[in-house]
Amino acid sequence: MRWWHAQGVLVRDMAVAAGVVALTLVPGTGRLGAAIGDLPARRLDWAGVALAGLLSAPLLLRRLRPGWCLALVGGGFCAYELAGYTPVFATLGLYVALYAAGAYVERGRAWIAAGAAAGYLLLAAGLRLRGSPDQPSDFLLFFLALAACWAAGAWMRDRREAEAVRRADSVAAAMSQERARIARELHDIVTHHVTAMVIQADAATYLVSQAPDRAMAGLTAIGETGRRALADLRDLLAVLRTSDPSSRAPTPGELVGLADLVERMREAGQPVELIEEGAPRRSSDGVELAAYRVAQESLTNALKHAPGSRTVVRVGHHPDEVRIEVTTAAGPDRAGSRRAGTHGYGLLGLAERVGLYGGDLQAGPTEDGAFRVRATIPRSGDA
């Protein structure tokens, strides 16, 4: 079937037309043909053979030019029946042509349908003038059979268009999800690095007259943070530009790099303690990245809203799930400590990201005034 569908439309329709011609030459297949009028049978002569060819040869245009195909086959059928030739298998080409017209005609469908109906009325009138014994009910039943062929083609056309709409909607939904994913990644990368750079720049400004050496170290840290931001953005853009998913580099920021993240936060002046249970691992299902983003966003907001407050990151690497908890202790500025982790879009983005993997995220103040972000993310079966 794959080989058959790989062939061009014209090649496949030529095969159908050739098949009808071949079956027409097989003795006994005439009983399967379409016939109306019941005129005295006339033996085939050269004119009859030519009309039989007109009933089958145009089928090679049934999808490229369905309107012309129906006109040629329909005209050949009318001439064949009015001449009273014996039924042949090629007359079934009328059914095929009607189905193709209903399925593939793009413009002027109503005009073509009206023309086909008018042609049939002329055929019925001509057969009656030729002495056909068929009654009006016989002509009506045959007309309904022809209309059913057109209706079947129209139904297939509607189904094909509905499938195209469904695929377009799926593509649009996938693009929307991809845009949301890119927005989350950019938010996480840019917010984290820029926040760290702002805090480091403020500290360096304060220390430039008090402790020049520490101010210089802070400026050096700003440069390193900026370079890391550029590197992460380049990695993200490289992922987006790669069309082959199997060849993509790991997205920047997985739990294997959590220790580096904590160290950078310490360099920015935030006292952070990392406690891990089990060993981190790389995975392709996005769970590790989602957990990393929980830690990154929580630490960034702690640095922004509660600078200098002790922050503890606990990560549990389990076979069936990843658990991560970031707690920022209450500092001198309790209002700032309560706001740690509440950066609106970031927290909503984290909840959405964790929810994509069937996980749960909870964030809020504790009884002692600290702020805690806790997430549990189940691993997929193939992780």
C-alpha positions in Angstrom: 0.0 0.0 0.0 2.9 2.4 0.7 4.3 1.8 -2.7 0.8 2.3 -4.3 0.3 5.6 -2.5 3.8 6.7 -3.4 2.8 6.7 -7.1 1.5 9.8 -8.7 -2.3 10.5 -9.0 -2.2 10.1 -12.8 -0.4 6.8 -12.5 -2.9 5.4 -10.1 -5.9 6.6 -12.1 -4.3 5.1 -15.3 -4.2 1.8 -13.5 -7.9 2.1 -12.6 -8.8 2.9 -16.1 -6.7 0.0 -17.5 -8.3 -2.3 -15.0 -11.8 -1.4 -16.2 -10.8 -1.9 -19.8 -9.2 -5.3 -18.9 -12.3 -6.5 -17.1 -14.5 -5.3 -20.0 -12.6 -7.8 -22.3 -13.3 -10.7 -19.9 -16.4 -12.8 -21.1 -19.3 -12.7 -18.7 -18.5 -9.5 -17.0 -21.2 -7.6 -19.0 -23.8 -8.8 -16.5 -22.2 -6.6 -13.9 -22.5 -3.4 -16.0 -24.9 -0.5 -15.6 -27.9 -0.5 -17.9 -31.1 1.4 -18.3 -33.9 1.4 -20.9 -34.0 -2.3 -21.7 -33.9 -1.7 -25.4 -33.4 -4.8 -27.7 -29.8 -5.9 -27.4 -27.5 -4.9 -30.3 -24.3 -6.7 -31.0 -21.1 -4.7 -30.5 -19.6 -3.3 -33.6 -16.6 -0.9 -34.0 -18.8 2.1 -33.0 -19.9 0.2 -29.9 -16.3 -0.7 -29.0 -15.3 3.0 -29.4 -18.2 4.0 -27.0 -17.1 1.3 -24.5 -13.6 2.9 -24.6 -15.1 6.3 -24.0 -16.7 4.8 -20.9 -13.4 3.7 -19.4 -10.5 5.8 -20.8 -11.5 9.1 -19.3 -11.2 7.6 -15.8 -7.5 8.4 -15.9 -8.7 12.0 -15.4 -11.1 11.2 -12.6 -9.0 13.2 -10.0 -7.1 15.6 -12.2 -10.2 16.7 -14.2 -13.2 15.2 -12.5 -15.7 17.4 -14.3 -14.4 16.6 -17.7 -14.2 12.9 -16.7 -17.9 12.9 -15.8 -18.9 14.8 -19.0 -17.0 12.3 -21.3 -18.1 9.2 -19.5 -21.7 10.4 -19.1 -21.9 11.4 -22.8 -20.5 8.0 -23.8 -23.0 6.2 -21.5 -26.0 8.1 -23.0 -24.8 7.3 -26.6 -24.2 3.6 -25.6 -27.6 3.1 -24.1 -29.5 5.0 -26.8 -27.8 2.8 -29.4 -29.0 -0.3 -27.5 -25.7 -2.1 -27.3 -25.4 -5.1 -25.1 -24.3 -4.3 -21.5 -20.5 -4.3 -20.9 -18.5 -3.9 -17.7 -17.2 -0.5 -18.9 -20.6 1.0 -18.2 -19.7 0.9 -14.5 -17.3 3.7 -15.3 -20.3 6.0 -14.9 -20.5 5.2 -11.2 -16.8 5.8 -10.8 -17.0 9.1 -12.6 -19.9 10.3 -10.5 -18.1 9.4 -7.3 -15.0 11.2 -8.5 -17.0 14.3 -9.3 -18.6 14.3 -5.9 -15.3 13.8 -4.2 -12.9 16.0 -6.2 -14.7 18.8 -8.0 -13.6 22.1 -6.4 -15.6 24.8 -8.2 -19.0 24.8 -9.9 -20.2 21.7 -8.1 -23.9 22.8 -8.2 -23.7 23.6 -12.0 -22.1 20.2 -12.7 -24.7 18.4 -10.6 -27.5 20.3 -12.4 -25.9 19.5 -15.8 -25.6 15.8 -14.9 -29.3 15.7 -13.8 -30.4 17.4 -17.0 -28.4 15.0 -19.0 -30.1 12.1 -17.3 -33.5 13.6 -18.0 -32.6 13.9 -21.7 -31.4 10.2 -21.7 -34.7 9.0 -20.1 -36.7 11.0 -22.7 -34.6 9.6 -25.5 -35.0 6.0 -24.3 -38.8 6.5 -24.1 -38.8 7.8 -27.6 -36.8 4.8 -28.7 -39.5 2.5 -27.3 -38.1 1.6 -23.9 -40.5 -0.5 -21.8 -39.1 0.9 -18.5 -41.5 2.7 -16.3 -40.9 6.1 -14.6 -40.2 4.3 -11.4 -37.4 2.4 -13.1 -35.8 5.6 -14.3 -36.2 7.1 -10.8 -34.5 4.1 -9.1 -31.6 4.3 -11.5 -31.4 8.1 -10.9 -31.3 7.5 -7.1 -28.4 5.0 -7.6 -26.5 7.6 -9.6 -27.2 10.2 -7.0 -25.9 7.8 -4.3 -22.6 7.6 -6.1 -22.3 11.4 -6.1 -23.3 11.6 -2.5 -20.7 9.0 -1.5 -18.0 11.1 -3.1 -19.3 14.2 -1.4 -19.3 12.5 1.9 -15.7 11.4 1.4 -14.8 15.0 0.4 -16.4 16.3 3.6 -14.5 13.7 5.6 -11.3 14.6 3.9 -11.8 18.3 4.6 -12.7 17.6 8.3 -9.5 15.7 8.6 -7.5 18.5 7.1 -9.1 20.9 9.6 -8.4 18.6 12.5 -4.7 18.3 11.4 -4.5 22.1 11.1 -6.0 22.5 14.5 -3.5 20.0 15.9 -0.6 21.9 14.3 -1.9 25.2 15.7 -2.2 23.6 19.2 1.3 22.2 18.9 2.6 25.6 17.8 0.9 27.3 20.7 2.3 24.8 23.2 5.8 25.2 21.7 5.5 29.0 22.0 4.5 28.6 25.6 7.4 26.3 26.2 9.8 28.7 24.6 8.3 31.6 26.7 8.8 29.6 29.9 12.4 28.7 29.0 13.3 32.3 28.1 11.6 33.6 31.2 13.5 31.1 33.4 16.9 31.7 31.8 16.7 35.5 31.4 15.1 36.2 34.8 17.6 34.1 36.7 20.7 35.5 35.1 19.6 39.1 34.9 18.4 39.1 38.5 21.8 37.7 39.6 23.6 40.4 37.6 21.5 43.2 39.1 22.1 42.0 42.6 25.9 41.6 41.9 26.0 45.1 40.3 24.3 46.7 43.2 26.7 45.0 45.6 29.7 46.1 43.5 28.5 49.7 43.5 28.2 49.7 47.2 31.7 48.1 47.7 33.6 50.1 45.1 34.6 52.6 47.8 34.6 50.4 50.8 36.3 47.2 49.5 37.7 47.6 46.0 38.9 44.0 45.9 35.5 42.6 46.7 33.9 45.1 44.2 36.3 43.8 41.5 35.3 40.2 42.3 31.7 41.2 42.0 32.3 42.7 38.6 34.1 39.6 37.5 31.1 37.5 38.7 28.8 39.8 36.7 30.8 39.0 33.5 30.7 35.3 34.2 26.9 35.4 34.8 26.4 37.3 31.6 28.5 34.7 29.7 26.5 31.9 31.2 23.3 33.6 30.2 24.5 33.9 26.6 25.6 30.3 26.6 22.2 29.1 27.9 20.4 31.2 25.3 22.6 29.8 22.5 21.9 26.3 23.7 18.2 27.0 23.7 18.2 28.6 20.2 20.2 25.6 19.0 17.5 23.3 20.3 14.9 25.3 18.5 16.8 25.3 15.2 17.4 21.6 15.2 14.8 19.7 13.2 15.9 16.2 14.2 14.9 15.6 17.8 17.3 12.7 18.2 20.3 15.0 17.5 19.4 17.8 19.9 21.7 18.7 22.6 20.3 18.5 26.2 18.3 21.6 27.1 20.4 23.9 29.4 19.6 23.4 33.0 19.0 19.8 34.3 19.4 18.5 37.8 22.9 17.3 37.0 23.8 21.0 37.0 22.0 21.9 40.3 25.3 22.2 42.2 26.6 24.8 39.7 23.4 26.7 40.1 23.7 26.8 43.9 27.3 27.8 43.6 26.4 30.8 41.4 23.7 31.9 43.9 26.3 31.8 46.6 28.6 33.9 44.5 25.7 36.4 44.1 25.5 36.7 47.9 22.7 34.3 48.7 23.5 31.7 51.4 22.2 28.5 49.9 22.5 24.9 51.2 21.9 21.9 48.9 20.7 18.6 50.3 20.3 15.7 47.8 19.0 12.2 48.2 20.0 9.8 45.5 21.9 10.5 42.3 20.6 12.9 39.6 20.4 11.6 36.0 19.8 12.9 32.6 16.5 12.1 31.0 14.7 12.9 27.8 11.2 13.3 29.2 11.7 16.8 30.6 11.1 15.8 34.3 14.7 16.7 35.3 14.5 20.0 33.5 11.1 20.8 35.2 12.6 20.1 38.6 15.7 22.2 37.8 13.4 25.1 36.8 11.6 24.9 40.1 14.9 25.3 41.9 16.1 28.0 39.6 12.9 30.1 39.8 12.7 29.7 43.6 16.3 30.7 44.1 16.0 33.6 41.8 13.0 35.0 43.6 14.7 34.4 47.0 17.7 36.4 45.8 15.4 39.1 44.5 12.9 39.4 47.4 14.8 38.0 50.4 18.5 38.7 49.7 20.8 37.4 52.4 18.2 35.0 53.8 19.3 31.4 54.3 17.8 29.1 51.6 17.7 25.4 51.7 17.3 23.3 48.6 16.3 19.6 49.2 16.1 17.3 46.2 15.0 13.6 46.3 15.9 11.5 43.3 13.6 8.5 43.3 13.0 5.8 40.7 9.3 6.9 40.2 9.4 10.6 40.9 11.5 13.7 41.7 10.8 15.7 44.8 12.2 19.2 45.2 11.7 21.7 48.0 13.2 25.2 48.3 12.7 27.0 51.6 13.8 30.6 52.2 14.1 31.5 55.9 12.6 34.6 57.3 15.2 37.3 57.4 15.2 40.9 58.7 12.8 41.9 56.0 9.9 39.4 56.8 7.7 41.0 54.0 10.5 40.3 51.5 10.8 36.7 52.8 7.1 36.1 52.4 7.3 37.4 48.8 10.2 35.0 47.9 8.9 32.7 45.3 5.7 34.7 44.6 6.9 36.4 41.4 3.5 36.0 39.6 4.3 34.8 36.2 7.2 32.6 37.4 5.1 30.8 40.0 2.3 30.3 37.5 4.7 29.1 34.9 6.2 26.6 37.4 2.8 25.2 38.3 1.9 24.9 34.6 5.2 23.2 33.7 5.0 20.7 36.6 1.3 20.0 35.8 2.3 19.0 32.2 4.1 16.0 33.7 1.3 15.1 36.1 3.1 16.7 39.1 2.0 18.9 41.9 3.5 22.2 43.0 2.7 24.0 46.3 4.0 27.4 47.4 3.3 29.5 50.5 4.6 30.7 53.8 5.4 28.4 56.7 4.5 28.8 60.4 7.9 30.3 61.2 7.6 33.0 58.5 9.7 31.2 55.9 8.6 30.7 52.3 8.5 27.2 50.8 8.1 25.9 47.3 7.6 22.2 47.0 7.1 20.1 43.9 6.6 16.4 43.2 7.0 15.3 39.6 6.4 11.6 38.6 8.8 10.1 36.1 7.4 8.6 32.9 7.7 4.9 32.3 10.5 5.2 29.8 12.5 7.8 31.7 
